[in-house]
Amino acid sequence: MSGLLESSLRHLEQLVSHDTRNPPRAITTGGIFDYIRAQLPDFNIEVIDHGAGAVSLFAVRGQPRRVFNVHLDTVPSSPAWTGDPLKLRVEGDRAIGLGACDIKGAAAGLIAAAQVSSGDAAFLFSSDEEANDPRCIAAFLARDHGFSEAIIAEPTQGQAVLAHRGISAVRMAFKGQAGHASAENALSLSALHNAMRWGTTALDHVQAQHHLRFGGLTGLRFNIGRVEGGIKANMIAPSAEVRFGFRPLPSQDMDALHAQFRAFANPAALAEYEETFRGPSLPSGDVARAEERRLAARDLADELGLPVGNAVDFWTEASLFSQAGLTALVYGPGDIAQAHTADEWVALEQLQHYAATVQRIFTA
């Protein structure tokens, strides 16, 4: 085992031991941020509390033009874990622990590489990615940061990802008229019936989009995640709520899709249509601008010697950096198939390769 891998694993053990589950996002400026601060004594460090458990740590050494971003929050652990999720286990060729794959492994590799190099470097560690509430990134991009390039860590199996889908989440409220379920007009008066009709139409529409293509991605991703409403089986439902989300191709217009989904509802039964979160695609912008940014990211990957991978279906905060005008790509150790799973793990080989790659970048 190389010294760089050993160092990365020591840092990963400490990072995993700090509980940064989101929710509940009970994260403070101490804990994991105190640990990182202590590991980077030759960096200028700024820790900011953005409220509601959203904390960022910005560390800079020298005068770099690119910033590495890693989120430190994790999803909650499930009862299916076979060991303590906050205690790192190294078994065979993998390191197992909550966040090891998504994406504390990258944070550990960055710290290990920074400690054995002296070149210019900048890190932005954040804690709100899993909440669909990007306060840390928004605050950073709103300041006069001076960076032109951003490398965002997510599990990409050590390949540079230049494109991914956008994401939008929606809350819909339907209204009905309470009454006895034996009424002749119960079919039309029920808020739940109207919600279900909307869902059927929306699902059929999404299925019809399967032929669409962009950079290896196909179709429109869509999910109805929650339906609530009604009182009991023999009462007409006076209200219902649907939570759904969709992930468009970079070539699809987000606002046009919202207009379509809203139009599928019976206007007399639709009480509210609220977008609760939106993340742009990567690259962001209209088709021409997006292609220009994709080519710039390709040039950056080539400059850094990073192998270029395929576009991916999952969303990342790289799109926020791209939207702000930075050349942005996604690059990190681990496989997205392991993210958010019980006993999530990162391969030791990928962790070592990532740390060695960023060390090379810092010393170039």
C-alpha positions in Angstrom: 0.0 0.0 0.0 1.4 3.4 -1.0 2.1 6.1 1.5 -0.4 8.4 -0.3 -3.1 5.7 -0.1 -2.4 5.1 3.6 -2.7 8.9 4.3 -5.9 9.0 2.3 -7.4 6.2 4.4 -6.4 7.8 7.7 -8.1 11.0 6.6 -11.1 9.1 5.3 -11.4 7.3 8.6 -11.7 10.6 10.4 -14.0 12.2 7.9 -16.4 9.2 8.0 -16.4 9.3 11.9 -18.0 12.8 11.8 -21.8 12.5 11.5 -22.8 14.8 8.5 -26.1 13.0 7.6 -28.5 15.2 5.7 -31.2 15.2 6.9 -31.1 16.2 9.7 -28.1 18.3 8.6 -27.2 19.1 12.2 -23.8 20.3 11.0 -21.8 23.1 12.8 -18.7 25.0 12.0 -16.8 22.6 14.3 -16.4 18.9 14.1 -15.4 17.8 10.6 -14.4 21.4 9.7 -12.1 21.7 12.7 -10.5 18.5 11.5 -9.9 19.7 7.9 -8.6 23.1 9.1 -6.0 21.3 11.2 -4.8 19.2 8.2 -4.1 22.3 6.0 -1.8 24.5 8.1 -0.3 26.2 5.0 -3.7 27.2 3.6 -5.6 30.4 4.2 -9.0 29.1 5.5 -12.4 30.6 5.9 -15.3 28.8 7.5 -18.8 30.2 6.9 -22.1 29.2 8.5 -24.9 29.8 5.9 -27.7 28.7 8.2 -29.8 25.5 8.6 -26.7 23.3 8.9 -25.1 24.6 5.6 -21.5 25.2 6.3 -18.6 25.8 3.9 -14.8 25.8 4.3 -12.8 27.6 1.7 -9.1 26.9 1.7 -6.6 28.5 -0.7 -2.8 28.3 -1.1 -1.0 30.5 -3.6 -2.9 31.9 -6.5 -4.7 29.1 -8.3 -7.2 29.6 -11.1 -9.3 26.5 -10.4 -11.2 25.4 -7.4 -11.9 21.8 -6.3 -15.3 21.4 -4.7 -16.4 18.4 -2.5 -19.6 18.1 -0.4 -19.2 16.5 3.0 -22.8 15.8 3.8 -24.2 12.3 3.3 -27.6 10.7 3.0 -29.0 9.1 6.2 -27.9 5.6 6.9 -30.4 2.7 6.6 -31.0 -0.2 9.0 -29.5 -2.5 6.2 -25.9 -1.5 7.1 -24.0 -4.5 8.4 -21.7 -2.4 10.6 -21.4 1.0 12.2 -21.8 3.4 9.2 -19.6 6.0 10.9 -16.7 3.6 11.4 -14.5 3.0 8.3 -13.8 -0.6 7.4 -11.2 -1.7 5.0 -12.0 -5.1 3.6 -10.1 -6.5 0.7 -9.9 -4.0 -2.1 -12.5 -1.5 -0.7 -13.0 1.0 2.0 -16.6 0.9 3.5 -18.3 3.7 5.4 -21.0 6.3 5.1 -19.9 8.8 2.6 -16.8 6.8 1.6 -18.1 6.8 -2.0 -20.3 9.9 -2.0 -17.9 11.7 -1.6 -15.7 11.8 1.5 -13.2 9.6 -0.3 -12.4 12.5 -2.6 -12.1 14.9 0.3 -9.6 12.6 1.9 -7.6 12.3 -1.3 -7.4 16.1 -1.7 -6.2 16.5 1.8 -3.6 13.8 1.5 -2.3 15.2 -1.9 -2.2 18.8 -0.5 0.0 17.6 2.4 2.7 16.2 0.2 2.7 19.1 -2.3 3.3 22.8 -2.2 1.7 24.1 -5.4 -1.2 26.4 -5.8 -4.5 24.9 -4.7 -8.0 25.9 -3.7 -10.7 23.7 -2.0 -14.3 24.5 -1.3 -15.8 22.0 1.1 -19.6 22.2 1.5 -22.4 20.5 3.5 -25.7 21.0 1.8 -25.6 19.1 -1.5 -27.8 16.3 -0.3 -30.6 18.7 0.7 -31.3 20.3 -2.7 -30.5 23.6 -1.0 -27.2 24.8 -2.5 -26.5 27.7 -0.1 -22.8 27.1 0.1 -22.2 27.1 -3.7 -24.6 30.0 -4.3 -22.8 32.1 -1.7 -19.4 31.2 -3.1 -20.3 32.0 -6.7 -21.9 35.3 -5.6 -18.6 36.6 -4.2 -15.6 37.9 -6.2 -13.9 34.5 -6.2 -11.6 35.0 -9.2 -11.7 31.4 -10.4 -12.2 30.4 -14.0 -12.3 26.6 -13.6 -14.0 24.2 -11.2 -13.6 20.5 -10.6 -16.5 19.0 -8.7 -16.0 15.7 -6.9 -18.7 13.1 -7.4 -18.3 9.3 -8.0 -17.3 9.1 -11.7 -14.9 6.1 -11.5 -11.9 8.3 -12.1 -13.2 9.8 -15.4 -14.0 13.4 -16.3 -17.7 13.9 -16.8 -18.5 16.9 -19.1 -22.3 16.6 -19.3 -25.3 15.5 -17.2 -29.0 16.1 -16.8 -30.7 18.9 -15.1 -33.1 18.3 -12.3 -36.4 19.8 -11.1 -38.7 18.9 -8.1 -42.3 20.0 -7.9 -45.2 20.0 -5.4 -48.7 19.9 -6.8 -51.9 20.5 -4.7 -55.2 19.3 -6.0 -58.6 20.3 -4.6 -61.9 18.4 -4.5 -65.3 18.6 -2.9 -65.8 16.4 0.2 -68.9 14.2 0.1 -70.2 10.6 0.2 -68.4 8.2 -2.1 -71.7 6.9 -3.4 -72.4 10.2 -5.3 -72.7 10.0 -9.0 -70.1 12.7 -9.5 -67.5 11.3 -7.1 -65.2 10.4 -10.0 -64.9 14.1 -11.0 -65.1 15.7 -7.5 -62.3 13.7 -5.9 -59.0 15.5 -5.6 -57.2 12.1 -5.5 -58.9 11.0 -8.8 -57.7 14.2 -10.5 -54.2 13.6 -9.2 -54.2 10.0 -10.5 -55.5 11.1 -13.9 -52.7 13.7 -14.0 -50.2 11.0 -13.1 -51.4 8.7 -15.8 -51.1 11.4 -18.5 -47.7 12.5 -17.3 -46.4 8.9 -17.3 -47.7 8.4 -20.8 -46.0 11.6 -22.0 -42.7 10.7 -20.5 -42.8 7.3 -22.1 -43.3 9.0 -25.4 -40.0 11.0 -24.9 -37.8 7.8 -24.8 -36.5 8.5 -28.4 -34.8 11.7 -27.5 -31.0 11.7 -27.3 -28.1 13.9 -26.1 -24.5 12.9 -25.8 -25.3 9.3 -25.0 -28.2 10.1 -22.7 -31.7 8.9 -23.7 -35.2 10.1 -22.9 -36.6 12.1 -20.0 -36.2 10.8 -16.5 -39.3 11.2 -14.3 -40.5 10.0 -10.9 -43.7 10.5 -8.9 -42.2 10.2 -5.4 -45.1 10.8 -3.1 -48.9 11.0 -3.3 -51.0 12.0 -0.2 -54.7 12.9 0.3 -58.1 11.8 1.2 -59.6 10.6 4.4 -61.2 7.2 4.0 -62.6 4.8 1.4 -66.2 6.0 1.5 -65.4 9.8 1.4 -64.7 11.9 -1.6 -61.1 13.3 -1.2 -61.2 17.1 -0.6 -57.5 17.5 -1.2 -54.4 15.7 -2.5 -50.7 16.5 -2.9 -48.3 15.1 -5.4 -44.5 15.4 -5.2 -42.7 14.6 -8.5 -39.4 15.3 -10.1 -37.9 15.1 -13.6 -34.4 15.2 -15.1 -34.3 16.6 -18.6 -31.6 16.2 -21.2 -29.3 19.3 -21.6 -31.1 20.0 -24.9 -34.6 20.2 -23.3 -36.2 23.4 -22.1 -37.0 23.2 -18.4 -39.7 25.9 -18.5 -41.4 24.3 -21.5 -41.5 20.9 -19.6 -43.1 22.6 -16.6 -45.8 24.1 -18.8 -46.6 20.7 -20.2 -46.8 18.9 -16.9 -49.0 21.7 -15.5 -51.3 21.6 -18.5 -51.9 17.8 -17.9 -53.9 18.7 -14.8 -57.6 19.6 -14.7 -57.5 23.4 -14.2 -60.6 23.3 -12.0 -58.9 20.8 -9.7 -55.4 22.2 -9.6 -54.9 24.4 -6.5 -51.1 24.9 -6.6 -48.1 24.1 -8.8 -44.8 24.9 -7.1 -41.3 24.1 -8.3 -39.4 23.4 -5.0 -35.9 22.9 -6.5 -34.2 23.4 -9.9 -30.7 22.5 -10.9 -29.5 23.3 -14.4 -27.9 20.7 -16.7 -24.2 20.5 -17.4 -23.1 22.3 -19.4 -25.6 25.1 -18.9 -27.0 27.6 -21.4 -28.7 27.4 -24.7 -27.5 24.7 -27.2 -24.8 26.8 -28.8 -23.4 28.1 -25.4 -23.7 24.7 -23.8 -21.6 23.1 -26.6 -19.0 25.9 -26.3 -18.7 25.1 -22.6 -18.6 21.4 -23.2 -15.6 21.9 -25.5 -13.9 24.1 -23.0 -14.3 21.4 -20.3 -13.0 18.8 -22.7 -9.9 21.0 -23.2 -9.5 21.3 -19.4 -9.7 17.5 -19.0 -7.1 17.0 -21.8 -4.8 19.7 -20.2 -5.0 17.8 -16.8 -4.6 14.4 -18.3 -8.0 13.2 -17.2 -9.7 10.4 -19.2 -13.1 11.6 -20.5 -16.1 9.5 -19.6 -19.7 9.5 -20.8 -22.5 11.9 -19.9 -24.4 10.7 -16.8 -28.0 10.7 -15.6 -27.4 12.0 -12.1 -27.2 15.7 -11.2 -24.2 17.5 -9.7 -23.4 21.0 -8.5 -20.9 21.3 -11.4 -23.9 22.8 -13.3 -24.1 25.7 -10.9 -20.4 26.5 -11.6 -21.0 26.2 -15.3 -24.1 28.4 -15.1 -21.9 31.1 -13.3 -19.5 31.0 -16.3 -16.7 28.8 -15.0 -15.4 25.9 -17.0 -16.6 23.0 -15.0 -16.3 19.2 -15.0 -17.1 16.3 -12.6 -14.3 14.0 -11.5 -13.9 11.7 -8.5 -13.3 8.2 -7.2 -16.0 5.7 -6.7 -19.0 4.4 -8.6 -22.4 6.1 -8.5 -23.9 2.6 -8.2 -22.5 2.5 -4.6 -23.8 6.0 -3.6 -26.7 6.1 -1.2 -26.5 2.3 -0.6 -26.0 0.3 2.6 -22.3 -0.5 3.1 -21.3 2.0 0.5 -17.7 1.6 -0.5 -14.9 3.1 -2.6 -12.3 1.0 -4.3 -8.8 1.4 -2.9 -7.3 1.6 -6.4 -9.6 4.4 -7.4 -8.9 6.3 -4.1 -5.1 6.0 -4.6 -5.4 7.0 -8.3 -7.5 10.1 -7.5 -5.1 11.2 -4.8 -2.1 10.7 -7.1 -3.8 12.6 -9.9 -4.6 15.7 -7.8 -1.1 15.6 -6.3 0.3 15.7 -9.9 -2.1 18.6 -10.7 -0.9 20.6 -7.6 2.8 20.1 -8.6 2.4 20.8 -12.3 
